[in-house]
Amino acid sequence: MSSATHLRAPDRDPAWLSRLFWIGFALVLLWPLGVATQFRPWVLVETKNLQVTGQFLGSFFPLAHDAEFLQMVARETWRTVAMATAGVTLALLLAIPLTLASTRMLSISALSGRMATLPAFVRHAVRWLLIVLRSIPELVWALVFVRVVGLGPTAGVLAIALTYAGMLGKVYGEILESGEPHATQTLLRNGSGRLQAFLYALLPANAAELTSYTVYRWECAIRSSVVLGFVGAGGLGQQLDNSMKMFNGGEVASMLLVFMVLVALADRASAYLRKALG
């Protein structure tokens, strides 16, 4: 009989004690956070709250489906998608040059080891600008632009553009700097410009990941454009806000269903692009 026949899987996880310790340690750390936020999930199952929840969900049926309402939903859905797409497009126009300026791998002076003073200053200044842009929520930008340009999708487009420029610029830079530097450095050492090194080395190597994140941000922009509608930026969100104020649950449910279809389509588009570029 071989020795292999005497081997058997352990009856319990050999690391269960350490796992139990770290789970307990995490709970101890999370407890004061729950106290500070007054997090009490058990109130959801109280009888009174269950009745309110049931009444609210019951108002969703039947779904609103009359022709005039559906025409309005189609029009506002298109406006929402247009707002998100225009906002992300403007964000790209801002984020791409900021990414090129803030990416250390594209710095010619950094090839010798330490980046020169002026490029290093510019790089840090651009990174701080990206921090400022993404640290201000798009909802705050929308409130500002609603006062400047008035109610409507223009405020939403500008709000998405500024916040998402900061997000895209940061993540694009991290994606590019985490890639393989050999091809980029070779081009730069042989006299290539930064834009050429980006187009022929960094971009082809990271195109799938950059595209996937961009489409994900476009999906997020669709969600954001709905939220921005609550502060007067137009689109499906503004109509959703009006229906909620009128306690018309059927209209709310129909618009939420359309919104879920939009997010599902964006997810499929992202999967298709990843496969095509992979």
C-alpha positions as CSV (number, residue, x, y, z in Angstrom):
1,M,0.0,0.0,0.0
2,S,1.5,3.4,-1.1
3,S,1.9,6.2,1.3
4,A,-0.5,8.3,-0.8
5,T,-3.4,6.3,0.4
6,H,-2.8,7.5,3.9
7,L,-3.2,11.2,2.9
8,R,-6.5,12.7,3.5
9,A,-7.9,16.2,3.5
10,P,-8.1,17.9,6.8
11,D,-11.5,17.9,8.5
12,R,-11.3,21.7,9.2
13,D,-9.7,24.7,7.8
14,P,-6.1,24.7,9.3
15,A,-6.2,28.6,9.4
16,W,-9.6,28.8,11.0
17,L,-8.3,30.3,14.2
18,S,-6.4,33.2,12.5
19,R,-9.4,33.8,10.2
20,L,-11.7,34.0,13.2
21,F,-9.3,36.4,14.9
22,W,-9.2,38.8,12.0
23,I,-12.9,38.7,11.5
24,G,-13.4,39.5,15.1
25,F,-10.8,42.3,14.9
26,A,-12.6,43.8,11.8
27,L,-15.9,43.7,13.7
28,V,-14.3,45.5,16.7
29,L,-13.0,48.2,14.3
30,L,-16.4,48.5,12.5
31,W,-18.5,48.8,15.6
32,P,-17.7,52.5,16.4
33,L,-18.3,53.3,12.8
34,G,-21.8,51.8,13.1
35,V,-22.4,53.7,16.3
36,A,-21.3,57.0,14.7
37,T,-23.6,56.5,11.7
38,Q,-26.5,55.2,13.8
39,F,-26.7,52.1,11.6
40,R,-29.6,50.1,12.8
41,P,-30.7,47.6,10.1
42,W,-33.2,45.9,12.3
43,V,-35.6,48.8,12.0
44,L,-36.3,47.6,8.4
45,V,-38.2,44.5,9.8
46,E,-40.3,46.4,12.3
47,T,-44.0,46.0,11.6
48,K,-44.8,49.6,10.9
49,N,-41.8,50.0,8.5
50,L,-42.7,46.7,6.7
51,Q,-46.2,48.1,6.2
52,V,-44.8,51.4,4.7
53,T,-42.5,49.4,2.5
54,G,-45.3,47.2,1.3
55,Q,-47.5,50.2,0.5
56,F,-44.7,51.9,-1.4
57,L,-43.8,48.8,-3.5
58,G,-47.5,48.1,-4.1
59,S,-47.9,51.6,-5.6
60,F,-45.5,50.5,-8.4
61,F,-48.2,48.3,-10.0
62,P,-49.7,48.4,-12.5
63,L,-46.8,50.0,-14.5
64,A,-47.7,53.1,-16.4
65,H,-47.8,52.3,-20.1
66,D,-50.1,54.8,-21.9
67,A,-48.8,56.2,-25.3
68,E,-48.2,59.8,-24.2
69,F,-46.2,58.7,-21.1
70,L,-44.1,56.2,-23.1
71,Q,-43.3,58.9,-25.7
72,M,-42.2,61.2,-22.9
73,V,-40.0,58.4,-21.4
74,A,-38.4,57.7,-24.8
75,R,-37.7,61.4,-25.3
76,E,-36.2,61.9,-21.8
77,T,-34.3,58.6,-22.0
78,W,-32.6,59.8,-25.2
79,R,-31.8,63.1,-23.5
80,T,-30.3,61.3,-20.5
81,V,-28.1,59.1,-22.7
82,A,-27.1,62.2,-24.7
83,M,-26.3,64.1,-21.5
84,A,-24.1,61.2,-20.2
85,T,-22.4,60.7,-23.6
86,A,-21.7,64.4,-24.1
87,G,-20.4,64.7,-20.5
88,V,-18.0,61.8,-20.9
89,T,-16.8,63.0,-24.3
90,L,-15.9,66.4,-22.8
91,A,-14.3,64.6,-19.8
92,L,-12.2,62.7,-22.3
93,L,-11.1,65.9,-24.0
94,L,-9.9,67.2,-20.6
95,A,-8.6,63.9,-19.2
96,I,-6.4,62.8,-22.1
97,P,-4.0,65.8,-22.2
98,L,-4.0,65.9,-18.4
99,T,-3.1,62.2,-18.3
100,L,-0.2,62.7,-20.8
101,A,1.1,65.5,-18.6
102,S,0.9,63.6,-15.4
103,T,2.2,60.2,-16.5
104,R,5.8,59.7,-15.3
105,M,6.4,57.0,-17.9
106,L,6.1,59.5,-20.7
107,S,8.6,61.9,-19.1
108,I,11.8,62.1,-21.2
109,S,13.8,63.7,-18.3
110,A,12.8,60.8,-16.0
111,L,14.7,58.3,-18.2
112,S,17.9,59.2,-16.5
113,G,16.3,58.4,-13.1
114,R,15.2,61.6,-11.6
115,M,12.7,63.9,-13.3
116,A,13.8,67.5,-14.0
117,T,12.4,70.2,-11.7
118,L,10.0,71.9,-14.2
119,P,8.4,68.6,-15.5
120,A,8.1,67.4,-11.9
121,F,6.4,70.6,-10.9
122,V,4.0,70.4,-13.9
123,R,3.2,66.7,-13.1
124,H,2.4,67.4,-9.5
125,A,0.3,70.5,-10.4
126,V,-1.7,68.4,-12.9
127,R,-2.2,65.7,-10.3
128,W,-3.6,68.3,-7.8
129,L,-5.9,69.6,-10.5
130,L,-7.2,66.1,-11.0
131,I,-7.8,65.7,-7.3
132,V,-9.7,69.0,-7.2
133,L,-11.9,68.0,-10.1
134,R,-12.9,64.6,-8.8
135,S,-13.2,65.6,-5.2
136,I,-16.2,67.9,-5.9
137,P,-19.2,65.7,-6.6
138,E,-21.0,66.1,-9.9
139,L,-24.2,67.0,-7.9
140,V,-22.4,70.1,-6.5
141,W,-21.1,71.1,-9.9
142,A,-24.7,70.7,-11.2
143,L,-26.1,73.0,-8.6
144,V,-23.5,75.6,-9.5
145,F,-24.1,75.3,-13.3
146,V,-27.9,75.4,-12.8
147,R,-27.4,78.9,-11.4
148,V,-25.1,79.9,-14.1
149,V,-26.7,78.4,-17.3
150,G,-30.2,77.7,-16.0
151,L,-32.3,74.6,-15.8
152,G,-31.7,71.9,-18.4
153,P,-29.2,69.3,-19.6
154,T,-26.3,71.8,-20.2
155,A,-25.7,72.0,-16.5
156,G,-25.6,68.2,-16.2
157,V,-23.2,67.8,-19.2
158,L,-20.8,70.3,-17.6
159,A,-21.1,68.7,-14.2
160,I,-20.3,65.2,-15.5
161,A,-17.5,66.6,-17.6
162,L,-15.6,68.2,-14.8
163,T,-15.9,65.4,-12.2
164,Y,-15.3,62.6,-14.6
165,A,-12.3,64.3,-16.1
166,G,-10.7,64.1,-12.7
167,M,-11.7,60.4,-12.3
168,L,-10.6,59.4,-15.8
169,G,-7.3,61.3,-15.6
170,K,-6.4,59.6,-12.4
171,V,-7.3,56.1,-13.4
172,Y,-5.8,56.4,-16.9
173,G,-2.5,57.5,-15.4
174,E,-2.5,54.6,-13.0
175,I,-3.3,52.1,-15.8
176,L,-0.5,53.5,-18.0
177,E,2.1,53.6,-15.3
178,S,1.3,50.0,-14.2
179,G,2.0,48.7,-17.7
180,E,5.2,47.3,-19.2
181,P,7.6,50.3,-19.7
182,H,10.2,48.7,-22.0
183,A,8.6,49.6,-25.3
184,T,7.8,53.2,-24.2
185,Q,11.3,53.8,-22.9
186,T,12.9,52.4,-26.0
187,L,10.9,54.8,-28.2
188,L,11.7,57.8,-26.0
189,R,15.5,56.9,-25.8
190,N,15.6,56.7,-29.6
191,G,14.2,60.2,-30.2
192,S,10.5,59.6,-30.2
193,G,8.1,62.2,-28.9
194,R,5.8,61.7,-26.0
195,L,2.7,61.5,-28.2
196,Q,4.3,59.0,-30.5
197,A,5.4,56.8,-27.5
198,F,1.9,57.0,-26.2
199,L,0.2,56.1,-29.5
200,Y,2.6,53.3,-30.5
201,A,3.6,51.8,-27.1
202,L,1.4,52.6,-24.1
203,L,-2.0,52.9,-25.9
204,P,-1.9,49.5,-27.8
205,A,-0.7,47.7,-24.7
206,N,-3.4,49.1,-22.4
207,A,-6.3,49.7,-24.9
208,A,-8.6,47.0,-23.6
209,E,-8.3,48.2,-20.0
210,L,-8.7,51.8,-20.9
211,T,-11.7,51.1,-23.0
212,S,-13.3,49.0,-20.4
213,Y,-12.9,51.7,-17.7
214,T,-14.2,54.4,-20.1
215,V,-17.3,52.4,-20.9
216,Y,-17.8,51.7,-17.1
217,R,-17.6,55.5,-16.5
218,W,-20.1,56.1,-19.3
219,E,-22.4,53.7,-17.5
220,C,-21.8,55.6,-14.2
221,A,-22.5,58.8,-16.1
222,I,-25.9,57.5,-17.1
223,R,-26.7,56.9,-13.4
224,S,-25.3,60.3,-12.5
225,S,-27.4,62.0,-15.1
226,V,-30.5,60.5,-13.6
227,V,-29.5,61.8,-10.1
228,L,-28.6,65.3,-11.6
229,G,-32.2,65.5,-12.9
230,F,-33.3,65.9,-9.3
231,V,-31.6,69.3,-9.1
232,G,-33.0,70.5,-12.4
233,A,-30.5,69.2,-15.0
234,G,-33.3,67.6,-17.1
235,G,-33.5,64.1,-18.5
236,L,-35.2,61.0,-17.0
237,G,-34.2,62.0,-13.5
238,Q,-36.2,65.2,-13.5
239,Q,-39.3,63.3,-14.7
240,L,-38.6,60.6,-12.0
241,D,-38.5,63.4,-9.4
242,N,-41.8,64.8,-10.7
243,S,-43.5,61.4,-10.6
244,M,-42.3,60.7,-7.0
245,K,-43.5,64.1,-5.8
246,M,-46.9,63.2,-7.3
247,F,-46.9,59.8,-5.6
248,N,-47.3,58.1,-9.0
249,G,-45.7,54.8,-8.3
250,G,-46.6,53.3,-11.7
251,E,-44.7,56.0,-13.6
252,V,-41.7,55.6,-11.2
253,A,-41.6,51.9,-11.7
254,S,-41.7,52.2,-15.5
255,M,-38.9,54.7,-15.5
256,L,-36.8,52.6,-13.2
257,L,-37.3,49.7,-15.5
258,V,-36.1,51.7,-18.4
259,F,-33.1,52.9,-16.4
260,M,-32.1,49.3,-15.6
261,V,-32.3,48.4,-19.3
262,L,-29.9,51.3,-20.0
263,V,-27.4,50.0,-17.5
264,A,-27.7,46.5,-18.8
265,L,-27.0,47.7,-22.4
266,A,-24.0,49.6,-21.2
267,D,-22.7,46.5,-19.5
268,R,-23.1,44.5,-22.6
269,A,-21.3,47.2,-24.6
270,S,-18.4,47.1,-22.2
271,A,-18.2,43.3,-22.5
272,Y,-18.3,43.4,-26.3
273,L,-15.5,46.1,-26.4
274,R,-13.3,44.1,-24.0
275,K,-13.7,41.0,-26.1
276,A,-13.0,42.9,-29.4
277,L,-9.9,44.6,-28.0
278,G,-8.7,41.6,-26.0
